[in-house]
Amino acid sequence: MASNQVLDDISEKIAGGLRLLGGAKHEAEAQVRSVVEGALQQFDVVTDERMQVQEAMLKKARDDMQALVERIQALESRIKELEKTQ
């Protein structure tokens, strides 16, 4: 679930409780969202989007590394073949 959706859900739930106390929905949601965002900024929270970007970068690095390993193995094989013919 995206962090914005989580914040929206939390804000709605808290605002729903505040409505029972007579608070205005939109004002309460905005205030609660602001408080929750401020609290979350103090923690090292990684958004889903940032995590997906990091995972994609890691996959590319792994793929690149595997391609290099295969290339090195092919070159080593070729060197061994050349050494046998000399």
DSSP file (Angstrom, degrees, kcal/mol; ACC not computed):
  #  RESIDUE AA STRUCTURE BP1 BP2  ACC     N-H-->O    O-->H-N    N-H-->O    O-->H-N    TCO  KAPPA ALPHA  PHI   PSI    X-CA   Y-CA   Z-CA
    1    1 A M              0   0    0      0, 0.0    47,-0.2     0, 0.0     5,-0.0   0.000 360.0 360.0 360.0 134.1    0.0    0.0    0.0
    2    2 A A     >  -     0   0    0      1,-0.1     4,-2.1    45,-0.1     3,-0.2  -0.296 360.0-120.3 -65.9 149.9    1.4    3.4   -0.9
    3    3 A S  H  > S+     0   0    0      1,-0.2     4,-2.7     2,-0.2     5,-0.2   0.850 113.8  56.0 -62.9 -33.8    2.4    5.7    2.0
    4    4 A N  H  > S+     0   0    0      2,-0.2     4,-2.6     1,-0.2    -1,-0.2   0.904 107.5  49.1 -63.4 -39.6   -0.1    8.3    0.8
    5    5 A Q  H  > S+     0   0    0      2,-0.2     4,-2.8    -3,-0.2    -2,-0.2   0.905 110.8  50.4 -65.1 -40.9   -2.9    5.8    1.0
    6    6 A V  H  X S+     0   0    0     -4,-2.1     4,-2.7     2,-0.2     5,-0.2   0.935 112.3  46.7 -62.2 -45.8   -1.8    4.7    4.5
    7    7 A L  H  X S+     0   0    0     -4,-2.7     4,-2.9     1,-0.2    -2,-0.2   0.905 112.4  50.3 -63.4 -40.4   -1.7    8.4    5.6
    8    8 A D  H  X S+     0   0    0     -4,-2.6     4,-2.8     2,-0.2    -2,-0.2   0.925 111.5  48.4 -62.5 -44.0   -5.1    9.0    4.0
    9    9 A D  H  X S+     0   0    0     -4,-2.8     4,-2.3     2,-0.2    -2,-0.2   0.929 113.9  45.8 -62.2 -45.9   -6.5    5.9    5.8
   10   10 A I  H  X S+     0   0    0     -4,-2.7     4,-2.5     1,-0.2     5,-0.3   0.931 113.5  49.9 -62.3 -45.1   -5.1    6.9    9.2
   11   11 A S  H  X S+     0   0    0     -4,-2.9     4,-3.0    -5,-0.2     5,-0.2   0.917 110.7  49.7 -60.3 -44.2   -6.3   10.5    8.7
   12   12 A E  H  X S+     0   0    0     -4,-2.8     4,-2.7     2,-0.2    -1,-0.2   0.920 111.5  48.4 -61.4 -44.4   -9.8    9.3    7.8
   13   13 A K  H  X S+     0   0    0     -4,-2.3     4,-1.6     2,-0.2    -1,-0.2   0.926 115.6  42.9 -64.3 -44.5  -10.1    7.0   10.8
   14   14 A I  H  X S+     0   0    0     -4,-2.5     4,-2.1     1,-0.2    -1,-0.2   0.922 114.8  50.3 -67.7 -42.1   -8.9    9.7   13.2
   15   15 A A  H  X S+     0   0    0     -4,-3.0     4,-2.5    -5,-0.3    -2,-0.2   0.877 105.2  58.2 -63.8 -36.2  -11.0   12.3   11.6
   16   16 A G  H  X S+     0   0    0     -4,-2.7     4,-1.2     1,-0.2    -1,-0.2   0.913 108.1  46.1 -58.6 -42.2  -14.0   10.0   11.8
   17   17 A G  H  X S+     0   0    0     -4,-1.6     4,-0.6     1,-0.2    -1,-0.2   0.882 111.5  51.6 -66.2 -38.2  -13.5    9.8   15.5
   18   18 A L  H ><>S+     0   0    0     -4,-2.1     5,-2.4     1,-0.2     3,-0.8   0.839 101.0  62.1 -68.8 -31.8  -13.1   13.6   15.7
   19   19 A R  H ><5S+     0   0    0     -4,-2.5     3,-2.0     1,-0.3    -1,-0.2   0.889  97.1  58.7 -59.8 -37.2  -16.4   14.1   13.8
   20   20 A L  H 3<5S+     0   0    0     -4,-1.2    -1,-0.3     1,-0.3    -2,-0.2   0.805 104.8  50.9 -61.2 -26.5  -18.2   12.4   16.6
   21   21 A L  T <<5S-     0   0    0     -3,-0.8    -1,-0.3    -4,-0.6    -2,-0.2   0.388 130.5 -96.7 -91.2   3.1  -16.8   15.1   18.8
   22   22 A G  T < 5S+     0   0    0     -3,-2.0    -3,-0.2     1,-0.3    -2,-0.1   0.521  74.5 145.7  99.0   5.9  -18.0   17.8   16.4
   23   23 A G      < -     0   0    0     -5,-2.4     2,-0.3    -8,-0.1    -1,-0.3  -0.451  55.9-106.4 -75.9 151.4  -14.9   18.5   14.4
   24   24 A A     >  -     0   0    0      1,-0.1     4,-2.8    -2,-0.1     5,-0.3  -0.614  26.4-132.2 -77.7 135.1  -15.2   19.3   10.7
   25   25 A K  H  > S+     0   0    0     -2,-0.3     4,-2.9     1,-0.2     5,-0.2   0.924 100.0  41.7 -56.3 -54.9  -14.1   16.4    8.5
   26   26 A H  H  > S+     0   0    0      1,-0.2     4,-2.3     2,-0.2    -1,-0.2   0.903 117.4  46.7 -66.3 -41.7  -11.8   18.2    6.1
   27   27 A E  H  > S+     0   0    0      2,-0.2     4,-2.4     1,-0.2    -1,-0.2   0.922 114.7  47.7 -65.0 -42.9  -10.1   20.4    8.7
   28   28 A A  H  X S+     0   0    0     -4,-2.8     4,-2.9     2,-0.2     5,-0.3   0.926 111.9  49.3 -64.9 -44.8   -9.6   17.4   11.0
   29   29 A E  H  X S+     0   0    0     -4,-2.9     4,-2.9    -5,-0.3     5,-0.2   0.916 112.2  48.8 -61.0 -43.1   -8.2   15.2    8.2
   30   30 A A  H  X S+     0   0    0     -4,-2.3     4,-2.1    -5,-0.2    -1,-0.2   0.915 114.1  45.4 -63.7 -43.1   -5.8   17.9    7.2
   31   31 A Q  H  X S+     0   0    0     -4,-2.4     4,-2.2     2,-0.2    -2,-0.2   0.923 115.2  46.5 -67.1 -44.0   -4.6   18.5   10.7
   32   32 A V  H  X S+     0   0    0     -4,-2.9     4,-2.9     2,-0.2     5,-0.2   0.926 111.9  51.1 -64.7 -44.3   -4.3   14.8   11.5
   33   33 A R  H  X S+     0   0    0     -4,-2.9     4,-2.9    -5,-0.3     5,-0.2   0.914 109.8  50.8 -58.8 -42.7   -2.5   14.2    8.2
   34   34 A S  H  X S+     0   0    0     -4,-2.1     4,-2.2    -5,-0.2    -1,-0.2   0.911 112.1  46.3 -61.4 -43.8   -0.1   17.0    9.0
   35   35 A V  H  X S+     0   0    0     -4,-2.2     4,-2.2     2,-0.2    -2,-0.2   0.926 114.5  47.2 -64.9 -44.9    0.6   15.6   12.5
   36   36 A V  H  X S+     0   0    0     -4,-2.9     4,-2.7     2,-0.2    -2,-0.2   0.919 112.1  49.8 -65.3 -43.8    1.1   12.0   11.1
   37   37 A E  H  X S+     0   0    0     -4,-2.9     4,-1.9    -5,-0.2    -1,-0.2   0.918 110.8  50.6 -60.7 -42.8    3.4   13.2    8.3
   38   38 A G  H  X S+     0   0    0     -4,-2.2     4,-0.6    -5,-0.2    -1,-0.2   0.900 112.0  47.3 -61.2 -40.9    5.5   15.2   10.8
   39   39 A A  H >< S+     0   0    0     -4,-2.2     3,-1.0     1,-0.2     4,-0.4   0.911 111.2  50.3 -67.3 -42.3    5.8   12.1   13.0
   40   40 A L  H >< S+     0   0    0     -4,-2.7     3,-1.3     1,-0.2     5,-0.5   0.804 100.2  64.5 -67.7 -28.8    6.7    9.8   10.1
   41   41 A Q  H 3< S+     0   0    0     -4,-1.9    -1,-0.2     1,-0.3    -2,-0.2   0.748  94.6  61.0 -66.4 -21.6    9.4   12.3    8.9
   42   42 A Q  T << S+     0   0    0     -3,-1.0    -1,-0.3    -4,-0.6     2,-0.2   0.690 100.6  66.3 -77.3 -17.4   11.3   11.6   12.2
   43   43 A F  S <  S-     0   0    0     -3,-1.3     2,-1.6    -4,-0.4     0, 0.0  -0.644  94.3-111.0-101.3 160.6   11.6    7.9   11.3
   44   44 A D        +     0   0    0     -2,-0.2     2,-0.5     2,-0.0    -3,-0.1  -0.584  53.3 168.4 -89.0  74.4   13.6    6.4    8.5
   45   45 A V        -     0   0    0     -2,-1.6     2,-0.5    -5,-0.5    -2,-0.0  -0.769  23.6-151.9 -94.7 129.6   10.5    5.3    6.5
   46   46 A V        -     0   0    0     -2,-0.5     2,-0.1     4,-0.0    -2,-0.0  -0.874  15.7-131.6-102.2 128.4   11.0    4.1    3.0
   47   47 A T     >  -     0   0    0     -2,-0.5     4,-2.2     1,-0.1     5,-0.2  -0.354  20.1-116.1 -73.9 158.8    8.1    4.6    0.6
   48   48 A D  H  > S+     0   0    0      1,-0.2     4,-2.5     2,-0.2     5,-0.2   0.886 116.8  54.5 -60.2 -39.7    7.0    1.7   -1.6
   49   49 A E  H  > S+     0   0    0      1,-0.2     4,-2.0     2,-0.2    -1,-0.2   0.926 108.8  46.8 -62.4 -45.6    8.0    3.7   -4.7
   50   50 A R  H  > S+     0   0    0      1,-0.2     4,-2.3     2,-0.2    -1,-0.2   0.883 111.6  52.3 -64.1 -37.3   11.5    4.2   -3.4
   51   51 A M  H  X S+     0   0    0     -4,-2.2     4,-2.6     2,-0.2    -2,-0.2   0.906 108.3  50.4 -65.3 -41.5   11.7    0.5   -2.5
   52   52 A Q  H  X S+     0   0    0     -4,-2.5     4,-2.2     2,-0.2    -1,-0.2   0.891 110.2  50.2 -63.4 -39.5   10.6   -0.5   -6.0
   53   53 A V  H  X S+     0   0    0     -4,-2.0     4,-2.3     2,-0.2    -2,-0.2   0.925 111.7  48.0 -63.7 -44.7   13.3    1.8   -7.5
   54   54 A Q  H  X S+     0   0    0     -4,-2.3     4,-2.4     1,-0.2    -2,-0.2   0.900 111.1  50.7 -63.7 -40.8   16.0    0.2   -5.3
   55   55 A E  H  X S+     0   0    0     -4,-2.6     4,-2.4     2,-0.2    -1,-0.2   0.900 110.5  49.4 -63.6 -40.5   14.8   -3.3   -6.2
   56   56 A A  H  X S+     0   0    0     -4,-2.2     4,-2.2     2,-0.2    -2,-0.2   0.901 111.4  49.1 -65.3 -40.6   15.0   -2.5   -9.9
   57   57 A M  H  X S+     0   0    0     -4,-2.3     4,-2.3     2,-0.2    -2,-0.2   0.905 111.6  49.4 -65.2 -40.8   18.5   -1.0   -9.5
   58   58 A L  H  X S+     0   0    0     -4,-2.4     4,-2.5     2,-0.2    -2,-0.2   0.905 109.9  50.8 -65.0 -41.7   19.6   -4.1   -7.6
   59   59 A K  H  X S+     0   0    0     -4,-2.4     4,-2.7     2,-0.2    -2,-0.2   0.919 110.9  48.8 -62.2 -43.4   18.2   -6.5  -10.2
   60   60 A K  H  X S+     0   0    0     -4,-2.2     4,-2.8     2,-0.2    -2,-0.2   0.917 111.0  50.2 -63.1 -42.6   20.0   -4.6  -12.9
   61   61 A A  H  X S+     0   0    0     -4,-2.3     4,-2.5     2,-0.2    -2,-0.2   0.904 111.7  48.2 -63.1 -41.0   23.2   -4.7  -11.0
   62   62 A R  H  X S+     0   0    0     -4,-2.5     4,-2.5     2,-0.2    -2,-0.2   0.923 112.5  48.3 -64.3 -43.9   22.8   -8.5  -10.5
   63   63 A D  H  X S+     0   0    0     -4,-2.7     4,-2.2     2,-0.2    -2,-0.2   0.919 112.8  48.2 -62.2 -43.9   22.1   -9.0  -14.2
   64   64 A D  H  X S+     0   0    0     -4,-2.8     4,-2.1     1,-0.2    -2,-0.2   0.908 111.8  50.0 -62.4 -42.2   25.1   -6.9  -15.2
   65   65 A M  H  X S+     0   0    0     -4,-2.5     4,-2.4     2,-0.2    -2,-0.2   0.907 109.8  50.4 -64.6 -41.7   27.3   -8.8  -12.7
   66   66 A Q  H  X S+     0   0    0     -4,-2.5     4,-2.4     1,-0.2    -1,-0.2   0.902 109.4  51.4 -62.7 -41.0   26.1  -12.1  -14.1
   67   67 A A  H  X S+     0   0    0     -4,-2.2     4,-2.1     1,-0.2    -1,-0.2   0.898 110.8  48.5 -62.9 -39.8   26.8  -11.0  -17.6
   68   68 A L  H  X S+     0   0    0     -4,-2.1     4,-2.7     2,-0.2    -2,-0.2   0.894 109.5  52.2 -67.2 -39.8   30.4  -10.0  -16.6
   69   69 A V  H  X S+     0   0    0     -4,-2.4     4,-2.5     1,-0.2    -2,-0.2   0.933 111.3  47.3 -60.2 -45.9   30.9  -13.3  -14.9
   70   70 A E  H  X S+     0   0    0     -4,-2.4     4,-2.1     1,-0.2    -1,-0.2   0.888 112.0  50.1 -63.4 -39.2   29.9  -15.1  -18.0
   71   71 A R  H  X S+     0   0    0     -4,-2.1     4,-2.4     2,-0.2    -2,-0.2   0.910 110.8  49.2 -66.0 -42.5   32.1  -12.9  -20.2
   72   72 A I  H  X S+     0   0    0     -4,-2.7     4,-2.8     2,-0.2    -2,-0.2   0.917 110.4  50.8 -63.1 -43.3   35.1  -13.5  -17.9
   73   73 A Q  H  X S+     0   0    0     -4,-2.5     4,-2.2     1,-0.2    -1,-0.2   0.905 110.7  48.9 -61.8 -41.1   34.5  -17.3  -18.0
   74   74 A A  H  X S+     0   0    0     -4,-2.1     4,-2.3     2,-0.2    -1,-0.2   0.905 112.4  48.1 -65.2 -41.3   34.4  -17.2  -21.8
   75   75 A L  H  X S+     0   0    0     -4,-2.4     4,-2.5     2,-0.2    -2,-0.2   0.906 110.6  51.1 -66.1 -41.2   37.6  -15.2  -21.9
   76   76 A E  H  X S+     0   0    0     -4,-2.8     4,-2.3     2,-0.2    -2,-0.2   0.907 110.5  49.9 -62.2 -40.8   39.3  -17.6  -19.5
   77   77 A S  H  X S+     0   0    0     -4,-2.2     4,-2.2     1,-0.2    -2,-0.2   0.923 110.6  49.5 -61.2 -44.7   38.2  -20.5  -21.6
   78   78 A R  H  X S+     0   0    0     -4,-2.3     4,-2.3     1,-0.2    -2,-0.2   0.899 109.6  51.4 -63.2 -41.0   39.6  -18.8  -24.7
   79   79 A I  H  X S+     0   0    0     -4,-2.5     4,-2.6     2,-0.2    -1,-0.2   0.921 109.4  50.5 -61.9 -44.4   42.9  -18.1  -23.0
   80   80 A K  H  X S+     0   0    0     -4,-2.3     4,-1.7     1,-0.2    -1,-0.2   0.898 110.3  50.1 -61.2 -40.4   43.2  -21.7  -22.0
   81   81 A E  H  X S+     0   0    0     -4,-2.2     4,-1.2     1,-0.2    -1,-0.2   0.912 111.7  47.7 -63.2 -43.0   42.5  -22.8  -25.5
   82   82 A L  H  X S+     0   0    0     -4,-2.3     4,-0.6     1,-0.2    -2,-0.2   0.878 109.0  54.0 -66.6 -38.0   45.2  -20.4  -26.9
   83   83 A E  H >< S+     0   0    0     -4,-2.6     3,-0.5     1,-0.2    -1,-0.2   0.850 105.8  54.2 -66.0 -33.3   47.7  -21.6  -24.3
   84   84 A K  H 3< S+     0   0    0     -4,-1.7    -1,-0.2     1,-0.2    -2,-0.2   0.827 105.7  52.6 -68.9 -31.7   47.2  -25.3  -25.4
   85   85 A T  H 3<        0   0    0     -4,-1.2    -1,-0.2     1,-0.2    -2,-0.2   0.606 360.0 360.0 -82.4 -10.8   47.9  -24.4  -29.0
   86   86 A Q    <<        0   0    0     -4,-0.6    -1,-0.2    -3,-0.5    -2,-0.2   0.466 360.0 360.0 -89.1 360.0   51.2  -22.7  -28.3
